[in-house]
């Protein structure tokens, strides 16, 4: 029991690659110049400065945010794609469009 307690006090260092090790894409589902775009650019500049890796804003406007939303939903789940949506696109579109295509990924139980 004392051995287990002593081992719990030893810090464990996970061996993981530094994140991010290549540019991160920030998808904004609206055209440049709007509120979401301004926020995304300010946030990306601060993250680039803080983490030392480039954060690139990718504006994909159109269809009330559906184009950018679907692009983000189908992106690889590797942590290198961020999505800056709005309440309109995230709440209203699924309610107004019952046949909305969504990304469905198989999730294995852990």
TORDRENFI-191023 format. One line per field, with one value per residue: residue number from 1; x, y, z of N, C-alpha, C in turn. Coordinates in pm, whole numbers, plus 32768, in hexadecimal, padded with zeros to 4 digits. Example, Ala and Ser with C-alpha at 12.3 -4.5 7.8 and 13.67 -1.06 7.14 Angstrom:
! TORDRENFI-191023
nr = 1;2
n.X = 8527;8505
n.Y = 7DC7;7F1F
n.Z = 830C;82C4
ca.X = 84CE;8557
ca.Y = 7E3E;7F96
ca.Z = 830C;82CA
c.X = 8528;850A
c.Y = 7EB6;8003
c.Z = 830C;8313
//
This chain:
! TORDRENFI-191023
nr = 1;2;3;4;5;6;7;8;9;10;11;12;13;14;15;16;17;18;19;20;21;22;23;24;25;26;27;28;29;30;31;32;33;34;35;36;37;38;39;40;41;42;43;44;45;46;47;48;49;50;51;52;53;54;55;56;57;58;59;60;61;62;63;64;65;66;67;68;69;70;71;72;73;74;75;76;77;78;79;80;81;82;83;84;85;86;87;88;89;90;91;92;93;94;95;96;97;98;99;100;101;102;103;104;105;106;107;108;109;110
n.X = 8052;80C1;8182;80E7;8074;8158;81AA;80DA;8119;81E9;823B;81AC;8215;8189;81D9;81BC;818A;81DD;80D3;8048;80D5;80CD;802A;7EEB;7D9A;7C98;7B50;7A61;7913;78B2;78C4;79F2;7A32;7958;78C8;7909;79E8;7A9E;7AC4;7B2F;7C21;7CA8;7CBA;7D50;7E41;7E9F;7EB6;7F75;804F;806C;808D;8147;811C;8082;7F34;7E35;7D3A;7C1A;7B2D;79ED;78ED;7787;7642;75C7;7683;769F;7757;785D;7836;7803;78F4;79A0;792B;7965;7A76;7BB8;7BD4;7CB9;7D0D;7D70;7CC5;7BF3;7AB3;79F3;78CC;7778;7656;7577;75BA;75F7;751B;7429;742F;7428;7324;7284;72BB;726E;72DF;73EE;753C;7623;775F;77B0;7858;78EC;78F3;79AD;7963;7A07
n.Y = 7F8A;807A;8094;80BB;81B0;824F;823F;82C7;83CC;8407;84C6;849A;84A0;84D7;8462;8518;85AD;8700;87E2;88DE;883E;887F;896E;89EA;89DB;8AC7;8AC6;8BA0;8BD3;8CA8;8DCD;8E98;8FB0;8FC9;8FAC;8EAC;8E6A;8F37;8F01;8DFD;8E30;8ED5;8E23;8D57;8DD9;8E07;8CFE;8C9B;8D35;8CE3;8BC8;8B9D;8B34;8B40;8BB5;8B9B;8C54;8BEA;8C4C;8BE6;8C39;8C3C;8BB2;8BD7;8B8F;8A80;8A10;8A3C;89BF;88B1;8874;8884;87BC;86D5;86C9;863C;85A6;8615;86E4;87C2;8867;896D;89F8;8B14;8B64;8BE3;8C36;8C36;8B91;8AA0;8A5C;8AA6;8A47;891F;8904;897F;88F6;87C3;86EE;8706;86CA;8620;85E4;849E;83D7;82A4;8240;8198;80D9;8117
n.Z = 8000;804F;7F8C;7EA6;7EE5;7EE9;7DDF;7D67;7D95;7CF0;7BDA;7A9C;7957;7828;76EB;75E3;74A3;745B;7458;7398;7278;7172;7093;7106;70A9;70A9;7085;700B;6FE1;6F46;6E6E;6E3E;6F1A;6FC2;7111;7181;70E7;7128;7239;7225;719F;7257;7330;72B7;7283;7387;73E3;7331;737E;748A;7481;73BE;72C3;7184;715E;7084;6FED;6F50;6E85;6E38;6DBE;6D8C;6D45;6E3D;6EFD;6EDD;6E24;6E89;6F80;6F3D;6EC7;6FA3;7042;6FB6;6FBA;7007;7147;71DE;7279;71FB;717B;71B2;7205;71E3;7225;7229;72ED;7246;7167;71E8;7287;7208;70FA;7101;7167;70A6;6FC0;6F8C;6F01;6F0F;6EC1;6F86;7020;7064;7135;7186;72CF;73AB;74CB;75FE
ca.X = 8000;811C;81C2;8085;8068;81D4;81A8;8079;8156;824E;81FC;81B2;821E;815A;822E;8166;81C3;81B1;8060;803C;8154;80B7;7FC1;7E63;7D36;7C23;7AE5;79F9;78AD;787E;7927;7A4D;7A05;78ED;78EF;794D;7A6A;7AF5;7AE4;7B88;7CA6;7CE7;7CDA;7DBB;7EBE;7ECD;7EE0;7FF4;80B5;807C;80B7;81B7;80F5;8022;7EA6;7E08;7CA9;7BE3;7AA3;799A;7867;771B;75D9;75A9;76E6;76A2;77CE;78CB;7814;7816;7984;79D8;78F6;79A3;7B08;7BF6;7BD2;7D44;7D2B;7DAB;7C5A;7B99;7A3C;79BB;7845;7721;75D9;751E;75E0;75FC;7499;73B8;7435;73EF;7293;7242;72DA;726B;7330;7476;75A4;7683;77CA;779B;78D1;78DC;7939;79B5;795C;7A88
ca.Y = 8000;80EE;809C;80F7;823D;8293;8248;832B;844F;841A;8500;844A;84F8;8497;8480;853E;8613;8788;880F;88A8;8833;88BA;89D5;89C6;8A22;8AF9;8AD7;8C02;8BBB;8D28;8E14;8EF0;9035;8FC6;8F9C;8E2C;8E71;8F8E;8EB6;8D8F;8E65;8F00;8DAB;8D10;8E23;8DEC;8C72;8C90;8D71;8C94;8B3E;8B98;8AEF;8B93;8B96;8BD6;8C67;8BBA;8C78;8B96;8C70;8C11;8B55;8BEA;8B4D;89F0;89E7;8A33;895C;882B;8862;8867;873D;8665;86D1;85D4;85CA;8610;8759;882C;88B4;89AC;8A30;8B85;8B76;8C40;8BF8;8C22;8B1B;8A27;8A3A;8AB8;89F4;8899;890B;89A9;8898;873D;868F;873A;8663;8632;8581;8431;8387;8234;8251;8116;80E9;8103
ca.Z = 8000;8056;7F08;7E4A;7F09;7EBF;7D4C;7D3C;7DA4;7C87;7B63;7A22;78E2;77AE;7678;7573;744B;7478;740A;7311;7230;70EF;709C;712E;7059;70F1;7023;702C;6F7B;6F16;6E1E;6E88;6F3F;7025;719C;7198;70A6;7178;72B1;7200;717E;72D4;737B;7271;7297;7410;73ED;72E8;73D3;7504;7469;7360;7247;713C;715C;7006;6FE5;6ED1;6E7A;6DDE;6DCB;6D33;6D70;6ECB;6F4F;6EC5;6DD9;6EE9;6FE6;6F09;6EB5;7027;7073;6F70;6FC5;7059;71D5;720B;72CB;71AB;713D;7212;71C6;722C;71F2;7270;731B;71D3;711A;7239;72C1;71AE;7081;7114;717D;702C;6F53;6FC9;6EB5;6F11;6EC6;6FF2;7021;70C3;7142;71E1;734D;73EF;755D;7643
c.X = 8058;8163;8165;8075;80E3;81D7;8145;80B0;81BE;820A;8212;81B1;81F3;81B6;81D2;81AB;818F;813D;8061;80C4;8145;803F;7F37;7E01;7CBF;7BB8;7A7D;7990;7869;78E9;797F;7A0B;7998;7922;7939;79D9;7ACC;7B21;7B47;7C15;7CF0;7D12;7D4F;7E42;7EF6;7EFD;7F64;8066;80D3;80B9;8129;819A;8086;7F94;7E6D;7D71;7C7B;7B4F;7A5B;7909;7804;76BD;75BE;7608;76F3;7723;7844;78B2;7829;78AA;79C6;79AA;7938;7A3B;7B3C;7BF7;7C5E;7D6C;7D67;7D43;7C00;7B26;7A06;7932;77F9;76A1;757B;753D;75D9;7574;7428;73BB;7402;7358;7248;7254;72DF;72C2;73C2;74D9;7603;76ED;77AA;7818;78B3;7931;7938;79B0;79E3;7A7A
c.Y = 807E;8102;80DF;818C;828C;82A3;82B0;83B8;846E;8453;84A8;84AA;84AA;84C1;8499;85A8;869C;87AC;88A5;88A2;8859;891A;899C;8A1B;8A48;8B17;8B38;8BF7;8C3B;8D6E;8E70;8F77;9039;8FB1;8F1B;8E2D;8EC5;8F46;8E44;8DBF;8E95;8E88;8D60;8D55;8E08;8D5D;8C5B;8CC5;8D19;8C0A;8B31;8B4B;8B40;8B5B;8BE2;8BDD;8C43;8BE0;8C26;8BC1;8C34;8BB0;8B5F;8BA3;8AB9;89C2;89D6;89CA;88CE;880E;883F;87DF;86C4;8668;865F;8600;85C3;8688;87CD;8878;88E9;89EB;8A9F;8BA5;8BDE;8BF7;8BDC;8BA3;8A9A;89FD;8A40;8A5B;8966;889A;892D;8947;880A;86D7;86BB;86C7;8683;85C7;8519;83DB;8317;824C;81CC;812D;80C9;80A5
c.Z = 8000;7FD0;7EA4;7E67;7EDC;7E28;7D1B;7D47;7D38;7C0C;7AE8;79AC;7867;773C;7601;7521;7473;741D;7405;72CB;719C;70F8;70BC;70DE;70B1;7089;7059;6FBE;6F47;6EC6;6E74;6EA8;6FA6;70B2;71B9;715C;70F7;71F7;7292;71E2;71FB;7328;733B;7284;7322;7420;73A4;733D;744D;74EC;7405;72E1;7206;7145;70E5;7005;6F58;6ECD;6E11;6DED;6D69;6D75;6E06;6F28;6F37;6E80;6E38;6F54;6FB8;6EEF;6F3A;705B;7030;6F74;701C;70EC;7213;7260;727F;715A;71AC;71C4;721E;71F1;7241;7298;72A7;7187;7169;7270;725C;7136;7097;7129;70FC;6FB9;6F8C;6F7F;6EAC;6F1C;6F37;6FE8;708B;70C3;71A5;725D;7394;7485;759C;76B6
//
